Amino acid sequence: MRPRPPAPGRGILSGTGLIITGLTATLAALIFPVWSYADRGGTGEALLNAETVATEYGPLSGLDRDFLTKVRLAGLWELPAGEQARLKGHTAAVQKAGEHLVEGHTFLDERVRDVAAKLSLQLPNEPTEQQREWLRTLDASEGSAYDWQFANLLRLAHGKVFSLVAEVRASTRNTLVRKLAEDAGTTVLDHIQVLEDTGYVDFEALAREMAAGRTPPLTHTPAPPGPVTDPSPALPVTPSQQPSYSLPPAASRPPES
C-alpha cells in the first residue's frame, strides 16, 4: 500500500523551517544532559541525608540499616542450610562448607543482634518466602544433586551479599556498622572460598547470573525501619551442634557471656 500524501498546505515544512527545527533540537540535546547531570548530583546527597538518622556512634544511613537486616536474614536461612549440609552432604567438601556456614552465621548473628540493640533497630525473626523456597529446594534434593544445588545456590547468595558488604564498608559513617561490615567481609569471603572448594560451582552460569542481575537477592523488603524506642528483640539463631572449625580472626568478636 502506498503511503497517503499529506493534505495540501499541511505537514510540509519549508527549507527554512527545517533548519530552525534542527537547530532547536540540537540545542535542546546539548542543554538537557547538563541540567540532568546537575540534578542527579544533588538528588543523591539529598536522598542520603533524608534516609540518615543521628546516633551516638555516627550517622546511620538507610543503606546501613538495610545491611543489618540482610545480615540477619542471611543467618536465618544459611545457618540451617549449613547444618543440613553437614549431615546431608554427599562429599566431605560439602560437609566442610556446611560447617563453615554454621560457625560463621552463628558468630555474625550474635554480632548483628548486638549492633541492632545498641542502635535501637528491629530485626526480622523469620526468613523471607524466597529464602524458605531455597530451603525447600535443598530439602527435596539428594546425593550429588543436593551437593550441586547447595554449592551453587549458596555461592550465588554469598556473591550478592559480598558486594553489599564492600559498599557498606566503604561508605558507612557509623562505627558499629563499619566493624560489623569488616567481620561480615571476613566471614562471607571464607564461605565463598569453601563453597568453591566443593568443585560444584558452575562459574559460567554464575557469571551469566551476575551479569544479568538475576543473583538471588536476600530480600525484597521495603525501606529498612529506623530506630525505635522499644524494639522487639531478635531471637538468637542457635545451631544444634557445635562446629569444630575456627574462622580466621575477625575485626571484632562478640562479648563473652
C-alpha positions in Angstrom: 0.0 0.0 0.0 1.4 3.4 -1.0 1.5 6.0 1.8 -1.1 8.6 1.7 0.3 12.0 0.7 -0.1 14.9 3.2 -3.0 17.2 2.7 -2.2 20.3 0.7 -0.7 23.0 3.0 -0.4 20.7 6.0 2.6 18.6 7.2 5.0 20.3 4.9 7.9 22.4 6.3 9.8 24.9 4.2 13.6 24.6 4.0 14.0 27.4 6.5 11.6 25.7 8.9 13.6 22.5 8.7 16.8 24.3 9.5 15.3 26.1 12.5 13.8 22.9 13.9 17.1 21.1 13.6 19.0 23.9 15.4 16.4 23.9 18.2 16.6 20.1 18.6 20.4 20.2 18.7 20.4 23.0 21.3 18.0 21.1 23.5 20.1 17.9 23.2 23.2 19.9 24.4 21.4 21.6 27.3 19.4 18.7 28.7 22.3 16.4 29.7 23.9 19.3 31.6 20.8 20.0 33.5 20.0 16.3 34.1 23.6 15.6 35.4 23.5 18.5 37.8 20.1 17.5 39.1 21.2 13.9 39.7 24.2 15.0 41.7 22.1 17.0 44.1 19.4 14.3 44.4 21.9 11.6 45.6 23.1 13.7 48.5 19.5 14.8 49.4 18.5 11.1 49.4 21.4 10.2 51.6 20.5 12.9 54.1 16.8 12.1 54.0 17.4 8.5 55.0 20.1 9.1 57.6 19.5 9.5 61.3 21.9 10.6 64.0 23.2 8.1 66.6 25.9 8.3 69.3 28.0 6.0 67.0 27.8 8.3 64.0 25.2 8.8 61.2 23.1 5.8 60.4 22.1 5.7 56.7 19.3 3.7 55.0 21.9 1.5 53.4 23.4 0.8 56.9 20.0 -0.3 58.2 19.3 -2.4 55.1 22.7 -4.1 55.6 21.9 -5.1 59.2 18.6 -6.5 58.0 20.2 -8.5 55.3 22.9 -9.9 57.6 20.2 -11.1 60.0 18.2 -12.6 57.1 21.2 -14.4 55.7 21.7 -16.2 59.0 18.1 -17.2 59.3 18.3 -19.4 56.2 22.1 -20.0 55.6 22.7 -21.4 59.1 20.1 -24.1 58.8 21.3 -24.8 55.3 24.8 -25.3 56.7 23.5 -27.6 59.4 21.7 -29.7 56.8 24.8 -29.8 54.6 26.9 -31.2 57.4 24.6 -34.2 57.7 23.3 -34.5 54.1 26.3 -33.5 52.1 27.4 -36.3 49.7 31.1 -35.3 49.9 33.5 -34.2 52.7 34.0 -30.8 51.0 30.3 -30.1 51.1 30.1 -31.1 54.7 33.0 -28.8 55.5 31.3 -25.9 53.7 28.2 -26.6 55.8 30.4 -26.5 58.9 31.8 -23.1 57.9 28.3 -21.7 57.3 27.1 -22.8 60.7 30.0 -21.2 62.6 30.2 -18.1 60.5 26.5 -17.3 60.8 26.3 -18.1 64.5 29.1 -15.5 65.0 27.5 -12.9 62.7 24.1 -13.4 64.1 25.3 -12.6 67.6 27.2 -9.6 66.3 24.3 -8.1 64.3 21.9 -8.6 67.2 24.3 -6.7 69.5 24.7 -3.9 67.0 20.9 -3.6 66.4 20.2 -3.5 70.1 22.7 -0.6 70.6 21.1 1.3 67.6 17.5 0.5 68.7 16.8 -1.3 65.4 14.3 -4.1 64.9 15.4 -7.2 63.1 13.3 -9.9 61.5 12.9 -13.3 63.2 11.7 -15.2 60.1 13.4 -15.8 56.7 11.7 -14.4 53.6 9.4 -16.5 51.5 12.2 -16.7 48.8 14.6 -18.0 51.4 12.2 -20.6 52.6 11.8 -21.7 48.9 15.6 -22.1 48.7 15.5 -24.3 51.8 12.6 -26.4 50.3 14.7 -26.9 47.2 17.6 -28.3 49.3 15.2 -30.4 51.3 14.0 -32.0 48.1 17.5 -32.8 46.7 19.6 -35.9 47.4 23.1 -37.2 46.7 25.3 -35.4 44.2 22.2 -33.3 43.1 22.0 -32.0 46.6 25.7 -31.1 46.7 25.3 -29.2 43.4 22.2 -27.3 44.5 23.8 -26.4 47.8 27.1 -25.2 46.4 25.6 -23.1 43.6 22.6 -21.6 45.4 24.7 -20.6 48.4 27.6 -19.3 46.2 25.2 -17.0 44.3 23.7 -15.7 47.5 27.1 -15.0 49.1 28.3 -13.2 45.9 25.3 -10.9 46.2 25.9 -10.0 49.9 29.7 -9.7 49.4 29.0 -6.7 47.1 26.8 -5.1 49.7 29.3 -5.6 52.4 32.0 -3.9 50.4 29.7 -1.0 49.6 28.8 -0.5 53.3 32.3 -0.9 54.5 33.5 1.8 52.0 30.7 4.3 52.7 29.3 4.0 56.2 29.9 6.8 58.7 28.7 4.6 61.7 31.5 3.0 63.7 29.3 0.0 64.8 28.2 -0.7 61.2 31.8 -0.4 60.0 33.1 -3.0 62.4 30.2 -5.3 61.6 31.0 -4.9 57.9 34.6 -5.9 58.5 33.5 -9.1 60.3 30.9 -9.8 57.6 33.5 -9.4 54.9 35.9 -11.9 56.6 33.1 -14.4 57.1 31.5 -14.1 53.7 34.8 -14.4 51.8 35.6 -17.6 53.8 32.2 -19.0 52.8 32.7 -18.2 49.2 36.1 -20.0 49.2 34.8 -23.2 50.9 31.8 -23.3 48.6 34.1 -23.0 45.5 36.3 -25.7 47.0 33.5 -28.2 46.7 34.1 -28.4 43.0 30.4 -28.0 42.2 30.2 -24.3 41.5 29.3 -23.6 37.8 31.3 -20.4 37.2 29.9 -20.0 33.7 26.3 -20.0 35.0 27.4 -17.8 37.9 28.9 -15.2 35.5 25.7 -15.1 33.4 23.6 -14.7 36.5 25.7 -11.9 37.9 25.8 -10.1 34.5 22.1 -10.4 34.1 21.5 -9.1 37.6 19.5 -12.2 38.5 21.6 -13.2 41.5 19.2 -14.4 44.3 18.6 -11.3 46.5 18.5 -11.8 50.2 15.3 -9.8 50.5 12.9 -7.5 48.6 11.8 -5.8 51.8 10.7 -2.2 51.7 12.8 0.6 53.1 14.5 -0.5 56.3 13.0 0.6 59.6 14.6 3.4 61.5 15.5 3.3 65.2 12.5 2.7 67.6 12.1 3.4 71.2 11.5 -0.2 72.3 12.5 -2.6 69.5 11.4 -6.2 69.7 14.4 -8.4 70.4 15.7 -10.7 67.7 15.8 -14.3 68.8 19.2 -16.0 68.7 19.9 -18.3 65.8 21.5 -21.2 67.6 22.9 -24.3 65.9 22.1 -27.7 67.2 25.7 -28.8 67.3 29.0 -27.0 67.9 31.2 -26.9 64.8 34.9 -27.8 65.1 36.3 -25.4 62.5 37.5 -21.9 63.6 37.3 -19.0 61.2 40.3 -16.6 60.7 40.5 -13.8 63.3 37.8 -11.2 62.6 37.9 -7.4 63.2 36.0 -7.9 66.4 34.3 -10.6 68.5 31.1 -10.5 70.5 31.5 -10.2 74.2 31.9 -13.4 76.1 28.7 -14.3 78.0 
